[in-house]
Amino acid sequence: MDLRVEKPRPGSDSLGEWAWLPRMIDKARATYHGNPGTYAHPCGRDRMLLSQMGITVEEFRDIIERTSTDEEVLAEVEALRAEKGAD
């Protein structure tokens, strides 16, 4: 995703039980590919969601780097949460 030419999804969009996650995925993919435009990742809201999910910025980056779809990201997030014993 190139956020210099398109916008990330709205923050109100959800993936699984997580509002903001689709937007954070868009911003993360763009950031890690060098195309963040004027968007920041991880911003304060990203960090808040990651904290609620019980995963670190580094763990999320690893997930983003090894997945290609939203469904894969969600599955990896949920697997990591289960591994950590998060609710």
Secondary structure by P-SEA (a helix, b strand, c coil): cccccccccccccccccccaaaaaaaaaaaaaaccccccccccaaaaaaaaaacccaaaaaaaaaacccaaaaaaaaaaaaaaaccc
